[in-house]
Amino acid sequence: MAVCARLCGVGQSRRCRRRQRQNQQDQGSDSDMDEEEEERIVGQKQGDVGGRAGGAGGAGGAGGPNSGADTAGPSDGSGHVNRGGCLRSTGPAHPQSLADLPPELLVEIFSLLPGTALPNVALVCKKFKQILTTETIWRRRCMEEFGMKDDLRKMEVGGVSSQDLYVKRVNPRVKSGRFMKLLPDYEHMDYKDVYTHLLHPYRHILGLWQPDIGPYGGLLNVVVDGLFIIGWMYLPPHDPRVEDPMRRRPLFRIHMWESKKATVECMYGHKGPHKGDIQTVKKDEFSTKCNQTDHHRMPGGRQEEFRTWLEEEWGRTLEEIFHEHMQELILMKFIYTSQYDNCLTYRRIYLPPVMPSDLLQPGLFKGTYGSHGLEIVMLSFHEATARATKLTGDPNVPAGQLTLDVDLNRAVVLPDLEQQRNIEELSRLVLGVHKEVQREAEQQAMVTSAVRGAAEGACGSDGAAEGVEADWGACSDSCQPGPSNSTTNHPEEQPFVLPLGVTARNEVYPRTCRQCFYGTGLIAGHGFTSPERTPGLFVLFDQDRFGFIWLELKSFSLYSRLTDHLAHAHAPNMERFEAMLRNMQSWTS
């Protein structure tokens, strides 16, 4: 506190307090005498140190032992004597305010402040305003707040192809030319401009988003990439290679085209970047708009656009897809999604929080969904329940719906390999658990109805209502299974094989698993008609892979973790995450 007081120019030093005491009339108290005596002793010791320092400078000098200054008072070590007998500091004077600190120390202090506070600091005085033009301060803000790690003067643009950075200027007379740099020279741009006009104004769109593309949804990650803010659309690998890495496609980018001005460009289409716009609709929602949709068109018309889209989306031609139903689904998706090539709305999504009791680390996974191809789901844990929510969907079960609901208190012990191959044996095990769950749910519904009736006065007495509540409590304790230790233990792996007759898009699935649990999967007709939850088996293979056997459909889905680093994506808390899940389901309901 004393140091802070001196820096701010408030408070008194011990010498000032001593002078005040000398001017007071009552100077005979024992406490004052003791304090003065203590200061006199300290002053003598410091004077001795100062005398020795002066003697080291030369015998017989002003601070030497033979100097007459010793009889007049203690020396300050430089030959000067204080008439009052007080020793002056041998070092520099204490700064009386923050402005008295040296510039290099102020640069370090200001570098620790958030960038939003620095404009107010610049209003304090001319010195602060001048210091806040230092590149070091704004470079540190760009790095710590937005993850910009490279030197602005040596920065290589990451995630952008060379043809986006350069364009070939052709001389029409000779039909030749050379590549010219399309983007501006960033050598004359400073970190303050990048922070003030690029990073800070668009900070609200950084993170994960789900585009509103009807039932198909999607996953958009907006990141600071070099000197750009880029919106990457994450696409699953080509079916059925579920364990391949995700594919990325830039949808838009924002960068400093001119000093103190950020430019938004649409990256959709095949003619390179062109003019676009970004609007913040409301909190946790924004929209993009393309101002030059002619850049999306191809010379060969819609047929060429469809062939190009099909190769990018599925990695093959329509002739190579022999299943007629799959061809219809693919064509339907192209027609639907192409309507959104000029304007899109995005809603913020979060990664689930990690809890110590989780069966495995929650996050994003790629999963096989039969003729619908690969889709992205979000795995999260809610006490003794694991849930997988679709981020991408299809016309049957759209994005945002709860595709898997797993009861971690209902572990299923697999039989030997020979019986695992028998679909009837596996169905008997899972359906047995399913009937038990349904029976307990019916009992709880009956008890809940009785309690509600008692609360409304149906029984006519408080004692009757209390008796029903007591019965309900006893029933709930007996009906609900206790917490399973499966979420904390790590049992040994056991052999696993798919039953005969169960189809799988990816035949290369793990042959051992750790645990299995009862769960339900959501199925529906086209247009999300007649949705119902059907029983199935959740199979945990390892920390990065799990599967689900859809008994009614006689199919198997394999899920593999999305390992990309996703910044600005974690939920602040579990309440915020669960609210987001509820909103996702309402978007597509």
ABEGO torsion letter per residue (X at the ends): XAAAAAAAGBEBBAAAAAAAAAABABAABAAAAAAAAAAAAAAAAAAAAAAAAAAAAEBGBAABAABAAAAAEBBAGAGBBBAAGBBBBABBBBBABAAABBAAAAAAAAAABBAAAAAAAAAABAAAAAAAABAAAAAAAAAAAAGBABBAAABBBBGBBAAAABBBBBBAAAGBBBBBBABBBAAABBAAAAAAAAAAAAAAABEBBBBBBEAAEEBBBBBBBEABBBBBBBBBBBOABAABBBBBBBABBBBBABBGBBBBBBABEAAEBBBBBBBBABBGBBBBBBABAAAABBAAEAAAAAAAAAAAAAGBBAAABABAAAAAAAAAAAAAAAAAAABBBBBBBBBBBBBAABABBBEBBBBBBEAAEBBBBBBBBBEABBBBBBABBBAABBBGBBABBBBAABBBBBBBAAAAABAAAAAAAAAAAAAAAAAAAAAAAAAAAAAAAAAAGAAGBAAAAAAAAAAAAAAAAAABBBBBAAAABBBBBBBBBBBBGBBBABABBBABBABBBBBBBBBBBBGGBGBBBBBBBBBBABAABBBBBBAAAGBBBBBBBBABBBBGABBABAAAAAAAAAAAAAAAX
